[in-house]
Amino acid sequence: MERKPIDVQYTPQGNLRLLGALVKVLLIVMILGISIIVAIIVKEIFFDTENKTTKIIAPESLSIPNHSNIESIYLDDNRIYLLVNSRNKKQEILIIELEDGMEISRKSVKLVNAD
């Protein structure tokens, strides 16, 4: 078998140098991306946990009117809103203001159907 003559313009080293440079750039981008992802995960898990959890200081017990059921509860910073259904199908909203887990005031709003 005879060898074919090598074309003078064909330079495999030039193409390989370009490929090597692209591989190095890809490696750097991958290392930066993985390190950013790891930094975000570590930050989310180990730092600022106190700011993310909401601290609600609620009283140990609340009294509602007799023969009533609580339909829904909404918590605000220092208020609790309770939607209460009574036995005779009337609804009212109880607004309870709290300070350090102690009830300060209680207001009631009766809901009436508009006919």
Backbone torsions as a table, in degrees:
resi	resn	phi	psi	omega
1	MET	NA	137.7	-179.5
2	GLU	-97.4	146.3	174.7
3	ARG	-84.3	141.3	176.8
4	LYS	-84.4	146.1	179.3
5	PRO	-68.0	143.0	179.9
6	ILE	-80.6	132.2	177.9
7	ASP	-69.2	136.5	-176.4
8	VAL	-68.5	-32.8	-176.5
9	GLN	-79.4	-15.5	-179.6
10	TYR	-81.3	117.0	179.9
11	THR	-125.8	97.8	-179.5
12	PRO	-67.5	-27.1	179.7
13	GLN	-65.5	-35.8	179.3
14	GLY	-64.8	-42.5	178.1
15	ASN	-68.1	-37.1	179.3
16	LEU	-70.3	-34.3	176.3
17	ARG	-63.9	-41.8	177.5
18	LEU	-63.8	-42.8	178.2
19	LEU	-64.3	-40.5	177.7
20	GLY	-63.0	-41.0	178.4
21	ALA	-65.1	-41.5	178.1
22	LEU	-64.1	-39.0	177.9
23	VAL	-64.7	-40.5	178.3
24	LYS	-65.5	-40.7	177.7
25	VAL	-63.9	-42.3	178.3
26	LEU	-63.3	-40.6	178.1
27	LEU	-62.2	-43.3	179.3
28	ILE	-64.7	-42.9	179.6
29	VAL	-64.0	-41.4	179.3
30	MET	-65.5	-42.1	179.2
31	ILE	-64.1	-43.2	177.3
32	LEU	-62.8	-43.7	-179.6
33	GLY	-63.3	-44.9	179.9
34	ILE	-66.6	-39.5	179.2
35	SER	-67.4	-35.1	176.4
36	ILE	-66.6	-42.9	178.9
37	ILE	-62.7	-44.3	179.2
38	VAL	-64.0	-40.6	179.0
39	ALA	-63.6	-40.4	178.7
40	ILE	-66.1	-42.8	179.8
41	ILE	-64.0	-44.6	179.3
42	VAL	-63.1	-41.3	179.7
43	LYS	-63.9	-42.9	-178.3
44	GLU	-68.3	-34.7	-176.1
45	ILE	-82.7	-45.0	-168.8
46	PHE	-100.9	-16.2	-176.1
47	PHE	-120.6	155.2	176.4
48	ASP	60.0	33.0	178.9
49	THR	-74.6	-28.7	179.8
50	GLU	-69.4	-35.7	-177.9
51	ASN	-73.3	-24.2	-176.1
52	LYS	-84.3	-31.0	-179.2
53	THR	-85.5	132.1	178.6
54	THR	-87.1	131.8	-179.9
55	LYS	-100.0	113.9	178.2
56	ILE	-113.8	117.9	176.8
57	ILE	-98.3	101.7	-176.9
58	ALA	-107.2	153.9	177.3
59	PRO	-67.9	159.2	-179.2
60	GLU	-67.9	-32.7	179.0
61	SER	-148.6	151.8	176.6
62	LEU	-126.5	140.6	176.8
63	SER	-100.8	136.2	176.5
64	ILE	-119.1	163.2	-179.5
65	PRO	-58.5	151.8	179.8
66	ASN	-59.9	146.7	177.5
67	HIS	57.0	39.1	179.4
68	SER	-122.3	154.8	176.5
69	ASN	-122.7	143.5	176.5
70	ILE	-85.9	121.6	-179.0
71	GLU	-85.8	-44.6	178.8
72	SER	-154.4	159.2	-178.9
73	ILE	-130.3	135.0	174.1
74	TYR	-126.1	127.7	-179.4
75	LEU	-105.9	130.5	174.8
76	ASP	-112.6	-172.1	-178.2
77	ASP	-56.2	-55.7	-178.9
78	ASN	-129.5	24.4	178.7
79	ARG	-134.1	149.5	172.6
80	ILE	-122.1	126.9	177.3
81	TYR	-107.5	123.4	-179.9
82	LEU	-117.6	127.7	171.8
83	LEU	-95.1	114.4	-172.2
84	VAL	-113.7	131.3	173.5
85	ASN	-103.4	128.0	177.3
86	SER	-91.7	173.4	-176.3
87	ARG	-64.1	-33.1	-179.3
88	ASN	-89.5	27.2	172.2
89	LYS	66.3	18.2	174.7
90	LYS	-92.1	145.0	179.9
91	GLN	-113.7	147.9	173.4
92	GLU	-146.7	156.4	177.2
93	ILE	-109.5	123.4	175.8
94	LEU	-97.9	127.0	177.9
95	ILE	-111.7	113.2	-176.0
96	ILE	-113.3	120.7	177.6
97	GLU	-94.1	136.5	-177.2
98	LEU	-121.9	152.7	170.6
99	GLU	-143.9	115.7	-177.0
100	ASP	55.2	37.0	177.3
101	GLY	82.4	2.8	179.1
102	MET	-106.8	139.2	180.0
103	GLU	-74.6	123.9	179.3
104	ILE	-94.8	-51.0	-178.7
105	SER	-146.1	160.7	179.2
106	ARG	-137.9	128.9	177.3
107	LYS	-123.8	151.9	-179.6
108	SER	-128.4	136.4	176.9
109	VAL	-122.8	118.7	179.2
110	LYS	-82.9	135.5	177.1
111	LEU	-99.4	124.0	-178.4
112	VAL	-120.3	137.1	175.7
113	ASN	-71.8	131.7	177.5
114	ALA	-87.5	116.9	-179.1
115	ASP	-98.4	NA	NA
